[in-house]
Amino acid sequence: MKNILSIKNILLAFLVAFMLYACANRGQGPQGGPKDEVPPKVLRSTPEDKSVNVSPKRIQIDFDENVNLKEIAKNVIISPPQRTNPEIRAINKRVTVAFNDTLIANTTYSIDFGNAIVDNNEGNVLKNYVFSFSTGDHIDTLQISGTLINAEDLNPLTGVIVGIHSDLSDTVLTTKPFERITRSGDEGKFTLHNVKEKEYRVYALNDLNRDNFYQPGEGAAFNETVYKTSLERYMRQDTIWKDSVTVDTIKTVESTRFLPNDVVLKFFKDKTKRQYLSKSERPEAHKLNMLFNTANETLPQVSSLDGDWNGKFLLQKNETLDSLTFWLTDSVWMKKDTISLQVQYMKSDSVMKLQPQTDTINFVQRRAARAQATQSKSKKKVFLDINSNMSSKFEVYNPIKLSIATPVHYVDREKLHLSQQVDTVLVPIDFELVKIDSVGMNFEIRHKWEPETSYTFTADSAAFENIYGLHSDKLKLEMKVKSLDDYSSLSMTLLKFDSTAVFQVVDKEDKVVRTVPISRNGATRIEHLTPGDYYVKMFLDVNGNGKWDTGSVLEKRQPEEVFYYSKKLTLIKNWEFEESWNHTETPLLQQKPAELKKTSEVKADK
């Protein structure tokens, strides 16, 4: 009996404890439940949306829940564009817009919030909300829509200003601000709202200084088409669903289509970049580097402030003259702790015009460089290092490349030997030695290689000598050329022949691996491709320089046209693939394979 009572007492105590725990947790409310995925809802506004004959200094928009504004400068577009940005704020359930500009009479204004408005709790976005009003007696309601792509690779571009002008002159982009603007969004799509019934030209502009004018150095897009805004009625199918899988009713309803809705803008950056001396350094006692932000038309004039240094250095320069290296050849100058140089060059001013500039640069020898120079005197015999690209799987189309860290002033051609293995015997063969830079730091050994054949390159002692008297040691390098069976090839036939066409084979990252101009005699063969997945693009090389060229706003020149073959090509060993291509058959926006297409933002050049 006692045991029964004891069990009852235990159960009673457990029940009381459970009830107390449940009561204690009432404050937590219901657990779980569906996540809030509903965006904020507009309840009212002052003035009302689409009001006419109003010139508000301030707009208030009330929502059904607390809201925040995300990345206002990036998301919110006011059209016509404002000279002074308005103040846009979110407080609790209200968004306010306070204008700082005088509003234009008889004009429709629109505020496109993009993805700026989000709820305070879950961050649900009220997408593409547009508020409009008119200072005149009617609201303009037409629209212009289209897509913005990168001219060089046809990728969609997001976050770029798109604007219109009813002034159809060629210079309007550089002389007048846009009449209405928007910003390209997902997949490069854009829509200009509240447009008049009129003729327009459409432009894109990476407006770095936000003045709604084109300035040299800003990316842009334009075309010669004049667009007439209009609308049309059409019938479309509207499906009503019972649930996620069952159709209830299909209705035919009348809808409105705003035209034009298929504008394609091809964005480009011209070659204009801000010019300035971006870097100067003295990494070693005998080496002075100068780097400019972009190409120089003429060689900068450099003089010493420490006395006459003519004949005391060797100048290494690249083709565009934006990278200069001064190799000191005089030991007195190498020992100087500081070398002061005067540099005269053309520098960009605030409006991107080149103006003469004189800079004084002090090249200070770093402690590490001085210590290295001191240590090198106590070392044993040091030889000139030579690096090469020779390997056991050498590409049949490559030259042998030799690179040396310092300029070479002397090469003894008689001390260089190239041999081909025939059976088990090395047979000397002829070759061409070519210096491919201005100071002798890079050389190529050229020969028509035999597939599946081994080669040996040897250099006797002192075959190379640099400007500091250091010479090379004995050198022996070996390689074996790959078999032709290791390669695949591609034959492309352009059905609508264009003599300016240049084919480019790209990999899955859209990086160019081979460039071949079109053959004038039938199909174009692209040989010695490593098996794998590839794609083909093409540009029309109008100026015949063998590379894709950008456009110019000031010269009214479009970038060279680019096309993509829409199929992926899986190339296998020892096989030639034959493809025919009508590059005008597929609309441009549908050409680039989906696996290559990437929406991106435009990055500003420095």
N, C-alpha and C positions, 0 to 999 in steps of 0.2 A: 504493500500500500504506500509506504514511504517512497519507494522507487517511482511509482506512478505519479505522486505529487511532485516529486523532484523533477521529472521529465516535463510535467505541465508548467512548472515554474520557469524552467529553461526556455520552453517555447514561448511563454508569455513575455519573458524578458527580451527575447529575440524580436518578437513582433513590435514591442514598444520601441526598441532601438531603431528598427527599420522605419517606423512612422516618424520618429524624431529626425532621422537623417533626411527623409523625404521633405519634411517641413523646412528643415534647415536649407535645403537646396531650391526652394521656390524662387528665390531671387535670381537664379540663373536663367529662368524662363525656359521655353522649349529648346531642345537641343536638335541640331541638324536642320533639315528642311531645305528647300530649293534655294540656290544662290540667286540674288537679285541681279538680273541681266537686262533690266528695262532701262533705257536711257531717260534722261530728264525730259519732261514735257512742258512746252510753253503754255502758260495759262492766260497771260494778257501782256500787253505792251503799251507804252506811251511814247510817241503816237502809235496808233494801230499799224500793224504790218500792212504795206501797200496803200498807205494813206497818200492823198494828193493835196496840193496847195498847202504844204507845210514846210517850215524851215527850222527844224528843231536844233537847239544848241546841245540838247542832251536827249538820249534815248534810254528808256528803261524797259527791260524785258524780265518778266517774273516767271518763275518755274515752280513745279510742284514739289521740289525738294532742293536741298542745299546743293550748290554747284561750285565748281572751280573752273578756271581757265588755264589751259595747258599750252605752253609755247605760243604766246600771242603773236609775236613777230613772225613766226613761221607759218601759223595757221590762218590768221585773220587777214582778209583782203577787203579793202574799202575801195569802191569804184564809183565815180572817177577817183583816181589816186589823189591823196592829200599831200600838200606841200609840208604841213606840220602834222605829225602823227597825233591822232586823238588819244585821249586817256580812256582805256578800256579796263574795267574792273569787275570782279565778282565778289559780292558780299551776301552771305547766306543764300537766299533763294533768288537773288536779283543780279542781273548783269547790266552794267551801265556803260554807255559810250558817250563821251563828252567831246564834241568837235572843237578844234582850235582854229580851223579855217572858216572863212566866210563861204557859205554854200552858194553854188551857181544857180541862177534863176532858170526855171523851165527845164530842169534836169532830173533824171531818175538816178537815185543813189541806191546802191546795194552794199550790204555788209555780209560778206561770205565768211562765216565762222569756221569753215572747214571741219577739222576734228578738235577744235579748241575747247568746246563745252563738254565737261564730264561731271558725273554726279560725285558727291563728296565721299561716299562710302566705298563703292566698288570700282569707281573710275569708268563707268559705262559711258560711251561716247555718243553724243547727239551728232550724227554724221551729216556734214554738208548742209547745215542749217543756214539759210540765206534770208536776211531781213531787208526789205526795200521800202522806199518812200519816194515821193516826187515833190520837187519845189514848184512844179507846174500843175496843169489840170489833168494830166494823164500819166500812167505808168507805161514805160516802154517794156515790152514783154518778150521780145525775140531773143534768140540765143545763137551763139556760134560755138561749135564743139569740134574736137579733134584729138590728135595724139602728137606728143613731142618725143622724138627719138634722137639718139646720138648719131650723127652723120657717119662716123667712122665704123661703128659696129652694130648699128640699128637697135641698140638697147634702149628701152623706155627710160625717160628721165623724169624725176619727180622734184618738186620744190622750186621750179623755175618760173619766173614771171612770164605770162603770156598776155599780150596787149594788142589793141587794134587802133588803126588810124583811118579816118574817112578822107584825110588828105592823102592822095594817091601818089604824091611826088616821091622820087627816089631818095631824097635827103631827109625825109620827115623823121626817121629814127634818130637822127643826130641833132635835130633842130626843135622838135616839139615833144612834150610829154604825152604818154598814152592817154587816149580818151576813156577807155575802160580796160580793166586788168583783171586777171585771175592768176592762179598758180597751178601748174601741172601736179596731178595727184598720182594715185596708184596706177601702175602700168602706163604712166605718161599721159593719162587722159586729162582733158581740161574742158571746161564750159564757161563761156563768158555770158553772164546773165544781164537781163534788162537792156538789151541792145535795140537801137532804133532800126527802122526799115530803111536801109541805106546800103551803099557800096563801101566795102572796107578792104584793107590789107591787114594780114595777121602776122604778128612777129612774136618771137620769144627773146628774152633778155635775162642774162644772169647779172642783175642790176646790183653790182657790188656796193655802190654808194647811194643807192635808193633814190635816185633823182629822176627815174623814168626816162632817161636819155641814154643812148649808146655812147660809151666812152671807150677809146682804144684799150684793148686788154680784156674787155668783158666779152664773154661768150654770147652768141646770138643765133637766131634762125630767122630766115625770111624766104619768101618765094614771090614770084611775079604774078601770081593769080590774084585777081580782084574778085571778092566774094560779095554777092548780093543776098542780104538776109531776107528770109521769107518763112512761111510755115505751110504745111500741107496736112490734110486730113487723110487718114487711112484706116482700114479695118484690121483688127488683130484678134487673135484667139486668146481668151481669158479662161484659165482653168480653175475651177473651184474644187477643193479636195474635201472628202469626208474625213479622212485621216491622212497619215503620212504616206500611205500606199494606195488608197482607194480614191478614184476620181468621182466627184459628185456630178458636176456639170461643166460643159465646155461652152462658153458663150462667145459670140462674135460682137465686139464692141468697137465703137469709133474712138480713135486716138489722134493725138496731134504730134507731128514731127517737125522740129525746128531745123531749118537749113541755113547755112551748110552744117553738116554734122560729121564730115569726113576730112577735115583739114589735117594734113600731115606736114609737120615742121621738122626739119633736120638741123639739129643744133650743132654748132661747131665753135671752136676757139681759133681765132686767127693767130698768126705768129707773133703778134705784138705782146711782149711781156715787159714788165718794169725792169729797167736796166740799172744795176748798181754793182759795186764791188762787194760780193757777198762773203768772201772769206780770204784771209791772208795768214800764212803760217810759215814757220821754219822748223819742220820736223827733224831735220838733221843739220849739222853745221854747214854742209855744203849745198843745201837744197832750200830754195825759197818758192813757195806756192802762192799763186793768185787765182781766185775763182770769181767769175762774174755770173750774174743771175741768168743772163741769156747771151746770145751770140753778139759779137762785135762786128760791125761792118769793116772797120779798119783796125790794125794792130795798135793797142794802147801804147803811148810813148812813155817809156820808163827811164828815169835818170837817177843817178846817185847824188845824195847830199853829203856824202863822205869822201868826195874826190872822184877822179876819173876811174870808171870801172870798165870802160870799153876793152874788149879782149880778155876780160877776167871771168867770163861766164859763157855757158852754152844755153841757148833758149830753146825749150821744148814747147810747142804750141799745137793745138788741135785745129781741125779745119774751120771750126766756127769761131776761133779766137776767144773763147770764153774760159779756157783753162791754160794758164801759163805757168811753166816751171823754169826757174833759173838755176842751172847747175853751176855752182861756183868752181872755177878751175885754178884759182890763185890761192895758195896756202895762207897768205896774209889776210885776205878777205874771209877765209873760212874761220880764222881765229878771232875775228871781231865778235865781241859779245852782242853788239847791236849794229844792224845795217839799216840806214834810213834811205828810203827811196821815194821819189816823187812820181806819181802816176797821173797821166793826163788821158782822159777817155771821155766818151759821151754817156751822160747819165740822164735818166728820165726825171722830168720835173713832175709837179703835182697833177698836170693834165696829160701826162704820158708823152710829152715832147722831149726829144733828146737835146740836151744842152751840154756845152763843154764843162768838164769837171776836173779839178786838180786835187788829189788827195796825197797826204804825206803818211807813209806807212813805216813803222819801226818794226823790223824783224829781229826779235830777241832770241838769242840762242838759249835753248832750255838746258837746265842743269843735267838732265838725263842724256842729252845729246853731247854735252861737253864730257861727261863721265865716259860715255861710250867711245868717244874719240880718243880719250886718254888710254882706256883699256885696250883699244885696238892696236896701239903701238907696241904693247908688250906681248901680243899674241904671236904664235908661230905663223908660218907661211899660210896666207889666206888666198884662196882662188876665187875666181869669178863664177858665181852660180848660174847655171843654165837650166831652165825648166822647159818641159816639152809635153805635148799632148799625145805622144806615141803610146800605144796600148796593145794588148793582145786581141782586142776586138776593134780594130781601126776601121773607120768608115771609108768606103771606097772612093768617095767624092771629096774627102778632106785633104788639105795640104798638111804637111808636118809644120807645127808652129813652135818656134823657139822664142822664149821670153827671158830677158835679162833685166836685173833691177836697176842698173845704171847705164848711161849712154856708152855705146861702143864706138870708138873712133877708128878701129882697125880690125879687119877680118882677113886672115890669110886663107884665101880660097883653096890653095893647094893642100891645106891641112884638113879639109873636110871631105868625107868619103861616104857614099851611099852604095850599099850592096844589096842584091836580090838573091835569095836562096833558090838555087836550081838543083833539084835533088838534094844532095847534102853539101853542095859547094856554094860559097858566097861569090857571086859574080858582080864586079863593079859596074855601076850604071851611071848614066848622065842625069843631072838634075839641074833645076833652076833655083838659085838663091835670091830671094827678093827682100829688100828692106821695106817694111810697110809703115814706118813712122818717120818723123823728121830727125830723130837723134840716134837711131840705131839701137833701140831697146827691144824691138820685135822684128823677127824674120820669119819668112816662110820658105819651106823647101817643097818645090812643086815637081810632080812627076805623075804620069798616068799609071796608077797602081793596077796590078793584076790581082783579081780576087783569089782568096785562099792562098796567098803567097806571103812569105816572111821576108822582112827587110831589116837591115842593120845600118844604123847611122853612127859613124865614128868621127871624132874630132881629135886631132893630135894636140899635145900640150901647146899652149899659147896661140891657139887658132883665133881666139877673140881677145881683144885688149880694150879695156875701158879708158875713159878720159883721165882717170887717176893712176894709170899705169898698172892696174890689176889685170892679170890675164887668167884665162881658163886653164883647167887641168885637163888631162886625158879624159875623154868622154866616150861611152859606148851605150847606145840606146837601141832597143829592138821592138819590133811590132809585127803583128800579123793582120792582114787585111781580111775583112769578113767575106763570106761566100755570097754570091748573088742570090743563092737560094734563101738567104736570111732576110731578103728584102721583098717588098711588094711594090707594085707600080700602079699608076692610075692614068687612064686615058680619058680626057674630057673633050667633048664636042659641043661647041656653042652653036645651037640651032639658028639663032639670029646673030650671025657673025659680026663682031665689032673689032676692028684692028687695034683699038686702044685697050682692049681687055687684058687684065693681068690676074691670073689665078693665084689664090693663096690657100694652102692647106693648113687648117688649124686643128689643134687638139681639143680635148674635152673641156679645157679651161679657156678656150677661145684664143689661145696664143698661137701666133703664126710659126709654123715649122718649115715651110717651104714657099717660096715665091717664084712663079714662072710666068713669063709673058705668053700670050696666046700665039700658037703656031699659025703661020699663014698657009700651011699646006695640010689642011684637014685637022685631025684630032691633035690635041696638045698632050704630050706624054710627060708625066711627072714621075720620075724614077727614084729608086733607092730609098723608099719609105720604110721605116721600121713598122712591122705589123702591129695593128692596133685599131682603135676607133678614131675616126677623123671626120672632119666636116670641110666643106669647100666654100670660100667666099670669093668675091671678085670685085675689083674696082676698075673704073675706066680712067686710064692714065692719059688724060687729055694733053698734058704738057710733055709726056714722054720721058720723064725723069726716073721711071722705074719704081716710084714710091707714091703712096697715097698723099694727096695734098689737101690741106684745109682750105676754107673759103676766106673771103674778106668782105666785111660790110662796106668799108669805105671805097673799095674798088668794084662793088656790086658783083662779086664773083662767088658763085656757089662752090661748096666743097665737091671734090670728085665723087661721082656716084658709086655706091656700094650695094652689092647684091649678095644674098646667101642662097646656096643650094639647100633645099629644105630637108634632104635625107641625110641620115648618118651613114657613113661608109665604114664597114668593118673589114679591114684589109688583112689578108692572111699571107703566110710565107709563099714565096715563089709563085705568085699569081698576079696577073694584070687585070684590073677592073676597068670596064668600059662604061662610061656614063654619058648621056646626052642631056643637054640643059637648055631650056628656053627661059632665059632670065627675066622675061617680061610677062610670063604667063601667070605667075602667082603674085597677088598684090603684095606690095613691099612690106606691109605690117605683118603678113603671114609667112614671110620667107624664112626668117631665122628660126632654127629648131628650138623647141621649148626648153630642152635641156641646156642650151647655151644662153638663153635669154635671161637677163638679170636687170631688174629695175634698180637704178642708182641715182644718187644725188650728185650734182655738179660740185666739184671741189675748186675753190678759188686758187689761182696761181699766186705765188708770192711776188 
